[in-house]
Amino acid sequence: MVSVQAQIGLDHYQTVLTNGRQHRAMADEPADVGGTDTAFAPDEWLAGALASCAIITMRMYADRKQWPVERIELTVSLERTPEGITRFQKQVHFTGNISEEQVQRLLAIGDKCPVHKTLSNPIEILSVIV
């Protein structure tokens, strides 16, 4: 199980995130919505989770196959439609001497990363007071 703790004080809306190991990160909101714009906004963290998971999964696969992939660049955009649909778009660029077949395989592998699978399946969120 993954667990992340968030803490917020009086600074709008700086949030400290910890993962129970030695890692800390910050979240905030942009100034135009009342935040102090000192870190990624929550939606940016969500897009970043998908981007990093997909790119790590592709890198692992390319390394295992010993394909000459020198660099992978991936941008994730997140938008919410008026119909209530959340849409992610992944734009991927590969540097290296790889075939179109290898490119297509890497894209398919990126779609199999754990975060992509999580976001593509039903999600249940439970809130409890401790």
KOLSEDO-110500 format. One record per residue: x, y, z of N, C-alpha, C in turn. Coordinates in nm, 2 decimals. Example, Ala and Ser with C-alpha at 12.3 -4.5 7.8 and 13.67 -1.06 7.14 Angstrom:
% KOLSEDO-110500
<<1.32; -0.57; 0.78>; <1.23; -0.45; 0.78>; <1.32; -0.33; 0.78>>
<<1.28; -0.22; 0.71>; <1.37; -0.11; 0.71>; <1.29; 0.00; 0.79>>
//
This chain:
% KOLSEDO-110500
<<0.08; -0.12; 0.00>; <0.00; 0.00; 0.00>; <0.09; 0.12; 0.00>>
<<0.05; 0.22; -0.08>; <0.12; 0.35; -0.08>; <0.05; 0.44; 0.01>>
<<0.13; 0.52; 0.08>; <0.07; 0.62; 0.18>; <0.15; 0.75; 0.17>>
<<0.08; 0.86; 0.15>; <0.13; 0.99; 0.15>; <0.06; 1.08; 0.25>>
<<0.13; 1.15; 0.34>; <0.07; 1.24; 0.44>; <0.08; 1.38; 0.39>>
<<-0.03; 1.46; 0.40>; <-0.03; 1.60; 0.36>; <-0.06; 1.68; 0.49>>
<<0.01; 1.80; 0.50>; <-0.01; 1.89; 0.61>; <-0.02; 2.03; 0.55>>
<<-0.11; 2.11; 0.60>; <-0.13; 2.25; 0.56>; <-0.14; 2.33; 0.68>>
<<-0.08; 2.45; 0.68>; <-0.10; 2.55; 0.79>; <-0.18; 2.67; 0.74>>
<<-0.14; 2.78; 0.77>; <-0.21; 2.91; 0.74>; <-0.17; 2.97; 0.60>>
<<-0.06; 2.93; 0.55>; <-0.01; 2.98; 0.42>; <-0.10; 2.93; 0.31>>
<<-0.16; 3.01; 0.23>; <-0.25; 2.97; 0.12>; <-0.17; 2.93; 0.00>>
<<-0.17; 2.82; -0.04>; <-0.23; 2.69; 0.01>; <-0.11; 2.59; 0.01>>
<<0.00; 2.64; 0.06>; <0.12; 2.55; 0.07>; <0.09; 2.43; 0.15>>
<<0.12; 2.31; 0.09>; <0.10; 2.18; 0.15>; <0.23; 2.11; 0.15>>
<<0.27; 2.05; 0.26>; <0.38; 1.96; 0.27>; <0.34; 1.82; 0.26>>
<<0.40; 1.74; 0.17>; <0.37; 1.60; 0.15>; <0.49; 1.52; 0.19>>
<<0.47; 1.41; 0.26>; <0.58; 1.32; 0.30>; <0.53; 1.18; 0.27>>
<<0.62; 1.09; 0.25>; <0.59; 0.95; 0.21>; <0.63; 0.85; 0.32>>
<<0.66; 0.89; 0.44>; <0.70; 0.79; 0.54>; <0.84; 0.74; 0.53>>
<<0.91; 0.78; 0.42>; <1.05; 0.75; 0.41>; <1.12; 0.89; 0.43>>
<<1.22; 0.92; 0.36>; <1.29; 1.05; 0.37>; <1.25; 1.16; 0.28>>
<<1.14; 1.13; 0.20>; <1.11; 1.22; 0.09>; <1.00; 1.32; 0.13>>
<<1.02; 1.45; 0.09>; <0.93; 1.56; 0.11>; <0.90; 1.63; -0.02>>
<<0.78; 1.67; -0.04>; <0.75; 1.75; -0.16>; <0.65; 1.85; -0.12>>
<<0.63; 1.95; -0.20>; <0.53; 2.06; -0.18>; <0.42; 2.05; -0.28>>
<<0.31; 2.10; -0.25>; <0.20; 2.13; -0.34>; <0.14; 2.27; -0.30>>
<<0.09; 2.33; -0.40>; <0.03; 2.47; -0.38>; <-0.07; 2.49; -0.49>>
<<-0.13; 2.61; -0.49>; <-0.22; 2.65; -0.59>; <-0.16; 2.78; -0.66>>
<<-0.19; 2.80; -0.78>; <-0.14; 2.92; -0.85>; <-0.20; 3.05; -0.78>>
<<-0.13; 3.16; -0.80>; <-0.17; 3.28; -0.74>; <-0.30; 3.33; -0.78>>
<<-0.34; 3.30; -0.91>; <-0.47; 3.35; -0.96>; <-0.59; 3.28; -0.89>>
<<-0.57; 3.17; -0.81>; <-0.68; 3.11; -0.74>; <-0.65; 3.12; -0.59>>
<<-0.56; 3.21; -0.55>; <-0.54; 3.24; -0.41>; <-0.42; 3.17; -0.34>>
<<-0.35; 3.09; -0.42>; <-0.23; 3.02; -0.36>; <-0.11; 3.11; -0.37>>
<<0.00; 3.05; -0.32>; <0.13; 3.13; -0.32>; <0.22; 3.08; -0.44>>
<<0.18; 2.99; -0.52>; <0.25; 2.94; -0.64>; <0.39; 2.90; -0.61>>
<<0.41; 2.83; -0.50>; <0.55; 2.78; -0.47>; <0.58; 2.64; -0.51>>
<<0.48; 2.57; -0.57>; <0.50; 2.43; -0.60>; <0.39; 2.39; -0.71>>
<<0.40; 2.26; -0.75>; <0.30; 2.21; -0.84>; <0.17; 2.21; -0.77>>
<<0.06; 2.24; -0.85>; <-0.07; 2.23; -0.81>; <-0.11; 2.08; -0.81>>
<<-0.22; 2.05; -0.73>; <-0.26; 1.90; -0.72>; <-0.28; 1.84; -0.86>>
<<-0.35; 1.91; -0.95>; <-0.37; 1.85; -1.09>; <-0.23; 1.83; -1.16>>
<<-0.14; 1.92; -1.14>; <0.00; 1.90; -1.20>; <0.07; 1.78; -1.14>>
<<0.05; 1.75; -1.01>; <0.10; 1.63; -0.95>; <0.04; 1.51; -1.01>>
<<-0.09; 1.51; -1.03>; <-0.16; 1.40; -1.09>; <-0.11; 1.37; -1.24>>
<<-0.10; 1.48; -1.32>; <-0.04; 1.46; -1.45>; <0.10; 1.41; -1.44>>
<<0.18; 1.47; -1.34>; <0.32; 1.42; -1.32>; <0.33; 1.28; -1.28>>
<<0.23; 1.23; -1.20>; <0.23; 1.09; -1.16>; <0.22; 1.00; -1.29>>
<<0.12; 1.04; -1.38>; <0.11; 0.96; -1.50>; <0.23; 0.97; -1.59>>
<<0.28; 1.09; -1.61>; <0.40; 1.11; -1.69>; <0.52; 1.03; -1.64>>
<<0.55; 1.04; -1.51>; <0.67; 0.97; -1.46>; <0.65; 0.82; -1.46>>
<<0.53; 0.77; -1.43>; <0.51; 0.63; -1.43>; <0.52; 0.57; -1.57>>
<<0.46; 0.64; -1.67>; <0.47; 0.59; -1.81>; <0.61; 0.59; -1.86>>
<<0.68; 0.70; -1.83>; <0.82; 0.72; -1.89>; <0.92; 0.62; -1.82>>
<<0.90; 0.59; -1.69>; <0.98; 0.50; -1.62>; <0.96; 0.36; -1.68>>
<<0.83; 0.32; -1.70>; <0.79; 0.19; -1.75>; <0.85; 0.17; -1.89>>
<<0.84; 0.28; -1.98>; <0.90; 0.27; -2.11>; <1.05; 0.25; -2.11>>
<<1.12; 0.33; -2.01>; <1.26; 0.32; -2.00>; <1.30; 0.18; -1.96>>
<<1.23; 0.12; -1.86>; <1.26; -0.01; -1.81>; <1.25; -0.12; -1.92>>
<<1.15; -0.10; -2.00>; <1.12; -0.20; -2.12>; <1.24; -0.18; -2.22>>
<<1.27; -0.06; -2.26>; <1.37; -0.04; -2.36>; <1.51; -0.09; -2.31>>
<<1.54; -0.07; -2.18>; <1.66; -0.12; -2.12>; <1.66; -0.28; -2.13>>
<<1.55; -0.34; -2.09>; <1.54; -0.48; -2.09>; <1.56; -0.54; -2.23>>
<<1.51; -0.47; -2.33>; <1.52; -0.52; -2.47>; <1.65; -0.47; -2.53>>
<<1.73; -0.39; -2.46>; <1.85; -0.34; -2.51>; <1.83; -0.26; -2.64>>
<<1.72; -0.18; -2.64>; <1.70; -0.10; -2.76>; <1.78; 0.03; -2.74>>
<<1.83; 0.09; -2.85>; <1.91; 0.21; -2.84>; <1.82; 0.34; -2.82>>
<<1.75; 0.35; -2.71>; <1.67; 0.46; -2.68>; <1.76; 0.55; -2.59>>
<<1.80; 0.67; -2.65>; <1.88; 0.76; -2.57>; <1.81; 0.85; -2.48>>
<<1.69; 0.89; -2.51>; <1.61; 0.98; -2.43>; <1.46; 0.96; -2.46>>
<<1.38; 0.98; -2.36>; <1.23; 0.98; -2.38>; <1.18; 1.11; -2.32>>
<<1.10; 1.18; -2.39>; <1.04; 1.30; -2.34>; <0.89; 1.28; -2.34>>
<<0.82; 1.32; -2.24>; <0.68; 1.29; -2.23>; <0.61; 1.41; -2.16>>
<<0.51; 1.46; -2.22>; <0.43; 1.57; -2.17>; <0.29; 1.52; -2.15>>
<<0.23; 1.54; -2.03>; <0.09; 1.50; -2.00>; <0.01; 1.63; -1.98>>
<<-0.10; 1.64; -2.06>; <-0.19; 1.74; -2.04>; <-0.32; 1.69; -1.98>>
<<-0.38; 1.76; -1.89>; <-0.50; 1.72; -1.82>; <-0.61; 1.83; -1.84>>
<<-0.72; 1.79; -1.89>; <-0.83; 1.88; -1.90>; <-0.96; 1.82; -1.86>>
<<-1.05; 1.90; -1.81>; <-1.19; 1.85; -1.77>; <-1.29; 1.91; -1.86>>
<<-1.37; 1.83; -1.93>; <-1.46; 1.88; -2.02>; <-1.59; 1.92; -1.95>>
<<-1.67; 2.00; -2.02>; <-1.80; 2.04; -1.96>; <-1.89; 1.92; -1.93>>
<<-1.87; 1.81; -2.00>; <-1.95; 1.69; -1.98>; <-1.91; 1.61; -1.86>>
<<-1.80; 1.66; -1.79>; <-1.75; 1.59; -1.67>; <-1.65; 1.49; -1.69>>
<<-1.59; 1.48; -1.81>; <-1.49; 1.38; -1.85>; <-1.35; 1.45; -1.82>>
<<-1.27; 1.37; -1.75>; <-1.13; 1.41; -1.73>; <-1.05; 1.35; -1.85>>
<<-0.98; 1.43; -1.92>; <-0.90; 1.38; -2.04>; <-0.75; 1.40; -2.02>>
<<-0.68; 1.30; -2.03>; <-0.53; 1.31; -2.02>; <-0.48; 1.29; -2.17>>
<<-0.38; 1.37; -2.21>; <-0.32; 1.34; -2.34>; <-0.17; 1.33; -2.31>>
<<-0.11; 1.22; -2.36>; <0.03; 1.20; -2.35>; <0.10; 1.23; -2.48>>
<<0.20; 1.32; -2.49>; <0.28; 1.35; -2.61>; <0.42; 1.29; -2.58>>
<<0.46; 1.20; -2.66>; <0.59; 1.13; -2.64>; <0.68; 1.16; -2.76>>
<<0.81; 1.18; -2.72>; <0.91; 1.19; -2.82>; <1.03; 1.10; -2.78>>
<<1.08; 1.02; -2.87>; <1.19; 0.93; -2.85>; <1.31; 0.98; -2.93>>
<<1.43; 0.97; -2.86>; <1.55; 1.00; -2.93>; <1.63; 0.87; -2.93>>
<<1.68; 0.83; -3.05>; <1.75; 0.70; -3.06>; <1.72; 0.64; -3.19>>
<<1.80; 0.54; -3.23>; <1.78; 0.47; -3.35>; <1.69; 0.35; -3.33>>
<<1.56; 0.38; -3.32>; <1.46; 0.28; -3.30>; <1.36; 0.28; -3.42>>
<<1.30; 0.16; -3.45>; <1.21; 0.15; -3.56>; <1.07; 0.20; -3.52>>
<<0.98; 0.21; -3.61>; <0.84; 0.25; -3.59>; <0.77; 0.14; -3.51>>
<<0.81; 0.02; -3.53>; <0.75; -0.09; -3.45>; <0.79; -0.08; -3.31>>
<<0.92; -0.05; -3.28>; <0.96; -0.03; -3.14>; <0.89; 0.09; -3.08>>
<<0.87; 0.20; -3.15>; <0.80; 0.31; -3.10>; <0.66; 0.27; -3.06>>
<<0.59; 0.20; -3.14>; <0.46; 0.16; -3.11>; <0.45; 0.07; -2.99>>
<<0.55; -0.02; -2.98>; <0.55; -0.11; -2.86>; <0.58; -0.03; -2.74>>
<<0.67; 0.07; -2.74>; <0.69; 0.15; -2.62>; <0.57; 0.23; -2.58>>
<<0.50; 0.28; -2.68>; <0.37; 0.35; -2.64>; <0.27; 0.26; -2.57>>
<<0.26; 0.14; -2.63>; <0.17; 0.04; -2.57>; <0.22; 0.00; -2.43>>
<<0.35; -0.01; -2.41>; <0.40; -0.05; -2.27>; <0.38; 0.07; -2.18>>
<<0.39; 0.19; -2.22>; <0.36; 0.31; -2.14>; <0.22; 0.31; -2.09>>
<<0.13; 0.26; -2.17>; <-0.01; 0.25; -2.13>; <-0.04; 0.14; -2.03>>
<<0.06; 0.06; -2.00>; <0.04; -0.05; -1.91>; <0.10; -0.01; -1.77>>
<<0.15; 0.11; -1.75>; <0.21; 0.15; -1.62>; <0.10; 0.15; -1.52>>
<<0.14; 0.13; -1.39>; <0.04; 0.12; -1.28>; <-0.05; 0.24; -1.27>>
<<0.00; 0.36; -1.29>; <-0.08; 0.48; -1.27>; <-0.18; 0.49; -1.39>>
<<-0.14; 0.46; -1.51>; <-0.23; 0.45; -1.62>; <-0.35; 0.36; -1.59>>
<<-0.31; 0.24; -1.55>; <-0.41; 0.14; -1.51>; <-0.51; 0.19; -1.40>>
<<-0.45; 0.25; -1.30>; <-0.53; 0.30; -1.19>; <-0.63; 0.41; -1.25>>
<<-0.59; 0.50; -1.33>; <-0.67; 0.61; -1.38>; <-0.77; 0.56; -1.48>>
<<-0.75; 0.44; -1.54>; <-0.84; 0.39; -1.64>; <-0.94; 0.29; -1.59>>
<<-0.94; 0.26; -1.46>; <-1.03; 0.17; -1.40>; <-1.12; 0.25; -1.29>>
<<-1.22; 0.19; -1.25>; <-1.30; 0.25; -1.15>; <-1.22; 0.28; -1.02>>
<<-1.24; 0.39; -0.96>; <-1.17; 0.44; -0.84>; <-1.27; 0.46; -0.73>>
<<-1.23; 0.41; -0.61>; <-1.31; 0.43; -0.50>; <-1.23; 0.51; -0.40>>
<<-1.29; 0.62; -0.35>; <-1.23; 0.70; -0.25>; <-1.31; 0.70; -0.12>>
<<-1.24; 0.66; -0.01>; <-1.31; 0.66; 0.12>; <-1.25; 0.77; 0.21>>
<<-1.33; 0.84; 0.27>; <-1.28; 0.95; 0.37>; <-1.32; 0.90; 0.51>>
<<-1.22; 0.90; 0.60>; <-1.25; 0.86; 0.74>; <-1.18; 0.96; 0.83>>
<<-1.24; 0.98; 0.95>; <-1.18; 1.06; 1.05>; <-1.11; 0.98; 1.15>>
<<-0.98; 1.02; 1.18>; <-0.90; 0.94; 1.27>; <-0.88; 1.02; 1.39>>
//
